[in-house]
């Protein structure tokens, strides 16, 4: 992985892992769909990348153009920009700060008050003083604002690792598995489990979908990018749509995490109660019914199944999804 990408990933990872998200908190909330607003952001940043590439008037491969698009979605590596926004990721800033995006709870609820009333309120020190990502709605799917960071930041890392593996002579299938292997190791080592105490299966799905965005810009019969009159343009027949990449597995109430022993010990009561309340909450149950009509298997599901077969310590059936969790004891 390139040095600048690695540095930005490492620095930003602390924000990603620290900002857990609480979709249990938003179970009853009515949140406006922000798909169009997110698409507007992506279309603008994709065009910035294409303008930059086209100005050079040089022959450049589509996959290098795709990497430039991913760079522009994130933003250039800039200490100045970081000082202003406390993030290297433009998409993260837009998702978390833009008035165009509807978030729950809204800004009338302070970060400290939100944290103190979320399922993460009893996280052990020092995790109990960091933020909790708010929830937004993409196409009826409730996700944390942190997921767009995973989609773009870690998705770019997946795509970069995929291309590097191809350069080493691997087949596309081998290169994908190499990118997945590195991504899962990063999620455990620095992005979530080891530092933050949480292995988020929703994050893993968002990471993979960000990689797919990279692939879909150039690969297949109808990519997002095409060349016309020696200029790279957004394919009118396949304009980027965030709804193609966000799926129900981004919702951490629907696709729950695995927590390390220390964190689980402190948070078990709040999480189990929230989970059990959802089991009888009409708004949440209606959302789940909708989820089941649109949910599809991704390659990440296949890879995750193989991963858990050899890494049983992360099995959620030992925690929240355990048969020993009887909601009748909590309701």
C-alpha positions in Angstrom: 0.0 0.0 0.0 1.3 3.5 -0.8 2.9 5.3 2.1 0.5 8.2 2.1 -2.5 6.0 1.9 -1.1 3.9 4.8 -0.5 7.0 6.9 -3.9 8.4 6.3 -5.5 5.1 6.9 -3.6 4.7 10.2 -4.4 8.1 11.4 -8.0 8.0 10.3 -8.5 4.5 11.7 -8.5 5.9 15.2 -11.5 8.0 14.3 -13.2 5.1 12.6 -12.7 2.6 15.4 -13.5 5.2 18.2 -16.8 6.3 16.6 -18.9 3.2 17.1 -22.5 3.6 16.0 -25.8 2.9 17.8 -28.6 1.9 15.5 -30.5 0.6 18.5 -30.8 4.3 19.6 -32.5 5.1 16.3 -35.0 2.2 16.2 -38.1 4.3 16.5 -36.6 7.4 14.7 -38.0 8.7 11.4 -34.9 9.8 9.4 -35.2 11.3 6.0 -33.5 9.4 3.1 -30.3 11.1 2.2 -29.5 9.0 -0.8 -29.8 11.9 -3.3 -27.6 14.1 -1.2 -24.9 11.5 -0.9 -25.1 10.9 -4.6 -24.7 14.6 -5.3 -21.5 14.6 -3.2 -20.1 11.5 -5.0 -20.9 12.9 -8.5 -19.2 16.2 -7.7 -16.0 14.5 -6.4 -15.9 12.0 -9.3 -16.1 14.9 -11.7 -13.2 16.7 -9.8 -11.1 13.6 -10.3 -12.0 13.3 -14.0 -11.2 17.0 -14.6 -7.9 16.5 -13.0 -7.0 13.5 -15.1 -8.3 15.0 -18.3 -6.3 18.2 -17.9 -3.1 16.2 -18.2 -4.0 15.1 -21.7 -2.0 12.0 -21.1 -2.9 8.3 -21.8 -3.9 6.8 -18.5 -5.4 3.5 -17.6 -9.0 3.3 -16.3 -7.8 1.7 -13.1 -5.5 4.6 -12.4 -8.4 6.9 -13.0 -10.4 4.9 -10.6 -7.7 5.4 -7.9 -7.8 9.1 -8.6 -11.6 9.1 -8.1 -11.2 7.3 -4.8 -8.5 9.8 -3.8 -10.8 12.8 -4.6 -13.7 11.2 -2.7 -11.5 11.1 0.3 -9.6 14.3 -0.5 -5.9 14.9 -0.9 -3.6 14.1 2.0 -3.5 17.5 3.6 -2.4 18.5 7.1 -4.1 21.9 6.5 -7.4 20.3 5.7 -7.0 18.0 8.7 -6.4 21.0 11.0 -9.7 22.5 9.8 -12.0 19.5 9.9 -10.1 17.0 12.1 -10.4 14.4 9.3 -8.5 13.4 6.1 -11.8 12.3 4.6 -14.0 14.7 2.7 -16.8 12.1 2.5 -16.7 11.6 6.3 -16.9 15.4 6.9 -19.8 15.7 4.5 -21.7 12.8 6.0 -21.1 14.0 9.6 -21.5 17.7 9.2 -23.4 18.7 6.1 -26.9 20.2 6.7 -28.0 18.4 3.6 -27.8 15.0 5.4 -30.4 14.1 7.9 -28.8 12.5 11.0 -30.3 11.1 14.2 -30.0 12.3 16.8 -29.6 15.8 15.3 -27.1 18.4 16.5 -29.5 19.6 19.2 -28.3 16.6 21.2 -24.7 17.1 22.2 -22.0 14.5 21.6 -21.7 13.9 25.4 -25.4 13.5 25.9 -25.8 11.1 23.0 -22.9 9.0 24.2 -24.3 9.0 27.8 -27.7 7.6 26.6 -26.5 5.2 23.9 -25.7 1.5 24.4 -22.0 2.6 24.5 -22.4 4.6 27.7 -20.7 2.1 29.8 -17.7 1.5 27.5 -14.5 1.1 29.7 -12.0 3.9 29.8 -10.6 5.4 27.5 -13.3 4.4 25.0 -16.1 5.9 27.2 -14.9 9.4 26.3 -14.9 9.1 22.5 -17.8 9.8 20.1 -20.6 7.7 18.9 -21.5 8.0 15.2 -25.0 9.2 14.5 -27.4 7.4 12.2 -28.5 8.3 8.6 -30.9 6.7 6.2 -29.8 5.5 2.8 -32.6 4.0 0.8 -34.5 3.0 3.9 -31.4 1.4 5.5 -30.3 2.8 8.8 -26.5 3.1 9.0 -23.9 4.9 11.0 -22.2 8.0 9.6 -18.9 6.1 10.1 -19.9 3.7 7.3 -19.2 6.1 4.5 -15.7 6.5 5.9 -15.2 2.8 5.8 -16.7 2.6 2.3 -14.2 5.2 1.0 -11.1 5.0 3.2 -10.9 1.3 3.7 -12.5 0.5 0.4 -9.7 2.4 -1.3 -7.2 0.3 0.7 -8.9 -2.9 -0.4 -8.8 -1.7 -4.1 -5.1 -0.6 -3.8 -4.1 -3.9 -2.3 -6.1 -5.7 -5.1 -4.2 -3.8 -7.8 -0.8 -4.4 -6.1 -1.6 -8.1 -6.0 -2.4 -8.1 -9.7 0.9 -6.4 -10.4 2.6 -9.3 -8.6 1.1 -11.8 -11.0 -1.9 -13.0 -9.0 -5.2 -13.8 -10.8 -8.2 -11.6 -10.0 -9.6 -14.1 -7.6 -6.3 -14.5 -5.8 -5.8 -10.7 -5.7 -9.3 -10.2 -4.2 -8.6 -12.8 -1.5 -5.3 -11.1 -0.7 -7.1 -7.8 -0.4 -9.7 -9.3 1.8 -7.1 -11.0 4.0 -5.3 -7.7 4.6 -8.5 -5.9 5.2 -9.7 -8.3 7.8 -6.3 -8.2 9.5 -6.5 -4.4 9.6 -10.0 -4.5 11.0 -8.9 -6.7 13.8 -5.5 -5.1 14.4 -6.1 -1.3 14.1 -9.5 -0.4 12.9 -11.7 -2.0 15.5 -11.2 -5.1 17.6 -7.8 -4.7 19.2 -7.9 -0.9 19.8 -11.7 -0.3 20.1 -12.8 -3.7 21.4 -15.3 -4.2 18.6 -15.3 -6.3 15.5 -18.0 -4.8 13.3 -19.3 -7.1 10.7 -21.1 -4.0 9.3 -17.8 -2.3 8.8 -16.4 -5.3 6.9 -19.4 -5.2 4.5 -18.9 -1.4 4.0 -15.2 -2.0 3.3 -15.9 -4.6 0.7 -18.6 -2.5 -1.0 -16.0 0.4 -1.2 -13.7 -2.1 -3.0 -16.6 -3.0 -5.4 -17.0 0.7 -6.2 -13.4 0.8 -7.2 -13.8 -2.3 -9.4 -17.1 -1.1 -11.0 -15.6 2.1 -12.2 -13.7 0.2 -14.9 -14.6 -3.5 -14.9 -17.6 -5.3 -16.5 -19.6 -4.5 -19.6 -21.2 -1.3 -18.2 -18.6 0.5 -15.9 -19.1 3.8 -14.1 -16.3 5.4 -16.2 -16.0 5.5 -20.0 -13.8 7.3 -22.5 -15.3 9.6 -25.0 -13.3 11.8 -27.5 -10.2 10.8 -25.5 -11.7 12.2 -22.3 -12.8 10.2 -19.3 -16.4 10.8 -18.3 -19.0 9.4 -16.0 -20.9 6.8 -18.0 -24.5 8.2 -18.6 -25.7 4.6 -18.7 -24.3 3.7 -15.2 -24.0 6.8 -13.1 -22.8 6.1 -9.5 -25.7 5.5 -7.1 -25.0 5.0 -3.4 -28.1 2.8 -3.2 -26.3 0.1 -5.2 -23.6 -0.2 -2.5 -25.4 0.3 0.8 -27.3 -2.8 2.0 -29.0 -4.0 5.2 -25.8 -5.5 6.5 -24.5 -1.9 7.3 -27.1 -1.7 10.1 -25.4 -2.7 13.3 -28.7 -3.5 15.0 -29.5 -5.9 12.2 -25.9 -7.2 11.7 -24.6 -7.0 15.3 -20.9 -6.8 16.3 -18.6 -9.0 18.3 -17.0 -7.4 21.3 -13.9 -8.4 23.2 -14.3 -9.7 26.7 -13.5 -6.4 28.5 -15.9 -4.3 26.5 -18.7 -7.0 26.5 -18.5 -7.2 30.3 -19.2 -3.5 30.6 -21.8 -3.2 27.9 -23.7 -6.6 27.8 -26.7 -5.4 29.8 -27.4 -2.3 27.7 -26.9 -4.1 24.4 -29.0 -7.1 25.3 -31.9 -4.9 26.5 -31.7 -2.8 23.3 -31.6 -5.9 21.2 -34.6 -7.4 23.0 -36.6 -4.2 22.8 -36.1 -4.3 19.0 -37.6 -7.7 18.9 -41.0 -6.2 19.7 -40.5 -2.7 18.2 -42.9 -2.3 15.3 -40.8 0.3 13.4 -37.7 -1.8 13.6 -39.6 -5.0 12.6 -41.0 -3.2 9.6 -37.5 -2.1 8.6 -36.3 -5.7 9.0 -39.1 -6.9 6.8 -38.0 -4.5 4.2 -34.4 -5.5 4.6 -35.2 -9.1 3.8 -36.8 -8.1 0.5 -33.6 -6.4 -0.7 -30.8 -8.3 1.0 -28.4 -10.3 -1.2 -25.3 -12.3 -0.5 -22.0 -10.6 -1.3 -18.6 -12.2 -1.6 -17.8 -10.7 1.8 -20.4 -13.0 3.3 -18.6 -16.0 1.7 -15.2 -14.8 2.9 -16.6 -14.0 6.4 -18.0 -17.6 6.7 -14.6 -19.0 5.9 -13.0 -16.6 8.3 -15.2 -17.5 11.2 -14.7 -21.2 10.5 -11.0 -20.8 11.5 -11.5 -17.9 13.9 -14.2 -19.1 16.1 -13.3 -16.7 18.9 -15.2 -14.0 17.0 -18.5 -16.0 16.8 -21.5 -13.8 17.7 -23.4 -16.9 18.8 -21.3 -16.7 22.0 -22.6 -13.3 22.8 -25.6 -11.3 21.6 -26.9 -14.1 19.3 -26.4 -16.8 21.9 -29.3 -19.1 22.6 -28.7 -18.3 26.3 -30.0 -14.7 25.6 -33.7 -15.0 26.4 -35.5 -11.7 25.8 -38.3 -12.8 28.1 -35.9 -12.1 30.9 -35.4 -8.5 29.8 -38.8 -7.3 28.7 
